[in-house]
């Protein structure tokens, strides 16, 4: 029988809210196999079986008390309590679950700190970018935080080689053609200037690959250092590079609010 239990130190819904009748994508996400969208892809690929039969409907309802669910031939265990961690990712660490070349990933850092449950990063920071990154096993929360619909703001500080004048800052803020898209309007403010470069605060509500670096590159400017310093109004100032911890109840409430989850 699959019952959801609240583990010490974890924040999640109590066990009596886990309904026995549940959509299969939600069940897989709650079991830590990824976001609902990622779990739907597993179903499309024919990798999910229920009671020995390939699941053929994304909206299929299962009974968590009696149905057996397998992914790639391995049984899916009982849903685990949601866990949300915040990591100060150092530069040179990959924002991915694993790496075929043996490079250090954010999940490796979590494992070294004793977090053994299945986790995945909420979005990505480039290899050379440092700063705030969430790790979770809550697929629904991760999906909402990454979806453009919810407009979750990410705040960065960029050190740029060269002078970023007010005209250029204004053009960056208005939206930039970076190839496949034009970026959405955002907040850009020059914090400081020196003989060699500029320090610029950038706040965006989308997350295209290497977006901020590509925005500046469109004006012939190179970002030499990039740090994510906040999610919304949450700055996590207590974290040094490499530090990781669970969100406090207040931080989790704010993160869920930003994701549109009551």
C-alpha positions as CSV (number, residue, x, y, z in Angstrom):
1,X,0.0,0.0,0.0
2,X,1.3,3.4,-1.0
3,X,0.9,6.0,1.8
4,X,2.5,9.4,1.8
5,X,4.4,10.1,5.0
6,X,5.8,13.4,6.2
7,X,9.4,13.0,7.1
8,X,11.3,15.0,9.7
9,X,12.8,18.2,8.3
10,X,10.7,18.0,5.2
11,X,7.9,20.4,4.3
12,X,5.0,18.9,2.4
13,X,1.3,18.1,2.3
14,X,0.1,15.7,5.0
15,X,-0.5,12.1,4.2
16,X,-4.3,12.3,4.3
17,X,-4.3,14.7,1.4
18,X,-2.8,12.0,-0.9
19,X,-5.8,10.7,-2.9
20,X,-5.8,7.0,-3.9
21,X,-7.2,8.0,-7.3
22,X,-4.7,10.1,-9.2
23,X,-3.6,10.9,-12.7
24,X,-0.5,8.9,-13.7
25,X,1.6,12.0,-14.6
26,X,0.9,13.5,-11.2
27,X,1.8,10.3,-9.5
28,X,5.1,10.0,-11.4
29,X,6.0,13.6,-10.6
30,X,5.2,13.1,-6.9
31,X,7.5,10.1,-7.0
32,X,10.3,12.4,-8.0
33,X,10.7,11.4,-11.7
34,X,10.6,15.0,-12.9
35,X,8.0,17.6,-13.8
36,X,4.6,16.6,-15.1
37,X,5.7,17.5,-18.6
38,X,8.8,15.3,-18.3
39,X,6.6,12.4,-16.9
40,X,4.2,12.8,-19.8
41,X,7.1,12.3,-22.2
42,X,8.0,9.1,-20.4
43,X,4.4,7.9,-21.1
44,X,4.6,9.0,-24.8
45,X,7.8,7.0,-25.2
46,X,6.1,3.9,-23.9
47,X,8.4,3.6,-20.9
48,X,5.6,3.5,-18.3
49,X,3.6,0.3,-17.5
50,X,0.6,-0.1,-15.2
51,X,-0.1,-3.6,-13.9
52,X,2.0,-5.0,-16.7
53,X,0.4,-3.0,-19.5
54,X,1.9,0.0,-21.3
55,X,0.2,3.2,-20.2
56,X,-1.3,4.7,-23.4
57,X,-3.2,7.8,-22.0
58,X,-1.6,10.9,-20.4
59,X,-4.8,11.4,-18.3
60,X,-4.9,7.8,-17.1
61,X,-6.2,7.5,-13.6
62,X,-4.5,5.0,-11.3
63,X,-5.2,3.7,-7.8
64,X,-2.1,4.2,-5.6
65,X,-3.4,1.6,-3.2
66,X,-3.7,-1.3,-5.7
67,X,-2.0,-0.5,-9.0
68,X,1.6,-1.3,-9.8
69,X,3.5,1.3,-11.8
70,X,6.9,0.6,-13.5
71,X,9.2,2.9,-15.5
72,X,11.8,1.2,-17.7
73,X,11.0,-2.1,-16.0
74,X,11.6,-0.8,-12.5
75,X,8.8,-0.3,-9.9
76,X,7.9,3.2,-8.9
77,X,7.9,3.5,-5.1
78,X,5.5,5.5,-3.0
79,X,5.4,9.3,-3.5
80,X,7.9,11.0,-1.3
81,X,7.4,14.2,0.6
82,X,8.2,17.3,-1.4
83,X,11.7,18.7,-0.7
84,X,13.0,22.1,-1.9
85,X,16.7,23.0,-1.4
86,X,18.5,26.2,-2.2
87,X,22.1,26.0,-3.4
88,X,24.6,28.7,-4.0
89,X,26.1,27.1,-7.1
90,X,29.8,27.8,-7.6
91,X,31.2,28.5,-11.1
92,X,32.4,25.4,-12.9
93,X,29.6,23.1,-11.6
94,X,27.0,21.8,-14.0
95,X,23.3,22.4,-13.5
96,X,22.3,18.9,-14.4
97,X,21.5,15.6,-12.7
98,X,24.5,13.7,-14.2
99,X,27.4,14.1,-16.6
100,X,28.8,11.5,-18.9
101,X,32.3,13.1,-18.6
102,X,32.5,12.9,-14.8
103,X,32.3,16.6,-14.2
104,X,30.8,17.9,-10.9
105,X,27.1,18.5,-11.0
106,X,24.8,20.3,-8.6
107,X,23.4,16.9,-7.6
108,X,26.9,15.8,-6.7
109,X,27.1,18.7,-4.3
110,X,23.7,17.8,-2.8
111,X,24.9,14.2,-2.3
112,X,28.0,15.3,-0.5
113,X,25.9,17.3,1.9
114,X,23.8,14.2,2.7
115,X,20.7,14.7,0.5
116,X,20.3,11.2,-0.9
117,X,16.7,11.6,-2.3
118,X,16.0,12.0,-6.1
119,X,16.5,15.7,-6.9
120,X,16.7,17.8,-10.1
121,X,17.6,21.5,-10.6
122,X,14.8,24.0,-11.2
123,X,16.1,25.5,-14.5
124,X,19.7,25.9,-15.1
125,X,22.7,28.2,-14.6
126,X,25.4,28.1,-17.2
127,X,28.6,26.3,-16.2
128,X,30.5,29.6,-15.6
129,X,27.5,31.3,-13.9
130,X,27.3,31.1,-10.1
131,X,24.5,31.9,-7.6
132,X,21.1,30.9,-6.5
133,X,19.6,27.6,-7.8
134,X,16.8,25.5,-6.4
135,X,16.9,21.7,-6.3
136,X,13.7,19.8,-5.7
137,X,11.8,16.5,-6.2
138,X,8.5,18.4,-6.7
139,X,7.8,18.3,-10.4
140,X,4.7,20.5,-10.3
141,X,6.5,23.3,-8.4
142,X,9.5,23.1,-10.7
143,X,7.3,23.3,-13.8
144,X,5.5,26.4,-12.6
145,X,8.7,28.2,-11.6
146,X,10.2,27.6,-15.0
147,X,7.1,28.3,-17.1
148,X,7.0,31.8,-18.6
149,X,3.3,32.1,-17.7
150,X,4.2,32.7,-14.0
151,X,6.8,35.3,-14.7
152,X,9.1,34.4,-11.8
153,X,11.8,37.1,-11.6
154,X,15.5,36.2,-11.5
155,X,18.0,38.8,-10.5
156,X,21.5,38.8,-11.7
157,X,24.7,40.9,-11.3
158,X,26.8,40.9,-14.4
159,X,30.4,42.2,-14.6
160,X,30.9,43.4,-18.2
161,X,34.2,44.0,-20.1
162,X,33.6,47.5,-21.4
163,X,31.4,50.5,-20.8
164,X,27.6,50.0,-20.6
165,X,26.2,53.5,-21.1
166,X,22.6,54.5,-20.4
167,X,21.6,54.2,-24.0
168,X,22.8,50.6,-24.2
169,X,21.2,49.8,-20.9
170,X,17.9,51.1,-22.2
171,X,18.1,49.1,-25.4
172,X,18.9,46.0,-23.4
173,X,15.9,46.6,-21.2
174,X,13.6,47.1,-24.2
175,X,14.3,43.6,-25.6
176,X,17.2,42.2,-27.7
177,X,17.2,40.0,-30.8
178,X,19.5,37.1,-29.7
179,X,18.8,34.8,-32.7
180,X,15.8,32.6,-32.3
181,X,13.9,35.1,-30.2
182,X,13.7,38.7,-29.1
183,X,14.0,38.8,-25.3
184,X,11.1,40.2,-23.3
185,X,11.4,43.7,-21.7
186,X,13.4,43.6,-18.5
187,X,15.1,45.6,-15.8
188,X,18.7,46.7,-16.5
189,X,20.6,49.1,-14.2
190,X,24.3,50.1,-14.3
191,X,25.4,49.8,-10.7
192,X,29.1,50.9,-11.1
193,X,31.6,51.7,-13.8
194,X,35.4,51.5,-13.8
195,X,38.3,52.0,-16.2
196,X,37.9,48.4,-17.4
197,X,34.2,47.6,-17.2
198,X,30.8,47.9,-15.8
199,X,28.7,46.2,-13.1
200,X,25.1,45.8,-14.2
201,X,22.0,44.5,-12.4
202,X,19.7,42.6,-14.7
203,X,16.2,41.2,-13.7
204,X,14.5,38.8,-16.2
205,X,11.4,36.7,-16.1
206,X,12.4,34.2,-18.7
207,X,15.4,31.9,-19.0
208,X,16.8,31.2,-22.5
209,X,20.1,29.4,-22.7
210,X,23.0,31.9,-21.9
211,X,20.4,34.6,-22.3
212,X,22.1,37.5,-20.4
213,X,25.5,36.8,-22.0
214,X,23.9,36.7,-25.4
215,X,22.0,40.0,-24.7
216,X,25.2,41.8,-24.0
217,X,27.1,40.1,-26.9
218,X,24.5,41.6,-29.3
219,X,26.1,45.0,-28.4
220,X,29.6,43.7,-28.7
221,X,30.0,43.4,-24.9
222,X,31.4,40.4,-23.1
223,X,30.1,39.3,-19.7
224,X,33.2,38.2,-17.7
225,X,31.3,37.3,-14.5
226,X,27.7,36.5,-13.9
227,X,25.9,35.7,-10.6
228,X,22.3,35.0,-9.8
229,X,21.6,36.9,-6.6
230,X,17.9,36.5,-6.0
231,X,14.7,34.8,-6.9
232,X,12.0,37.4,-6.6
233,X,12.7,39.2,-3.3
234,X,14.5,36.1,-1.9
235,X,18.2,36.8,-1.7
236,X,19.5,33.9,0.5
237,X,22.3,36.1,1.7
238,X,23.4,33.5,4.3
239,X,24.7,31.1,1.6
240,X,28.4,31.0,0.5
241,X,29.4,29.3,-2.7
242,X,28.8,25.6,-2.3
243,X,26.4,26.0,0.6
244,X,23.0,24.2,0.4
245,X,20.0,23.9,2.7
246,X,16.3,23.4,2.8
247,X,14.0,26.4,2.3
248,X,12.5,27.8,5.5
249,X,8.8,27.7,5.8
250,X,8.6,31.4,5.0
251,X,10.8,31.0,2.0
252,X,8.8,28.0,0.8
253,X,5.6,30.0,1.2
254,X,7.0,32.8,-1.0
255,X,8.4,30.4,-3.6
256,X,5.0,28.7,-3.9
257,X,3.3,32.1,-4.1
258,X,5.5,33.1,-7.0
259,X,4.6,29.9,-8.7
260,X,0.9,30.5,-8.2
261,X,0.4,27.7,-5.7
262,X,-1.7,28.5,-2.7
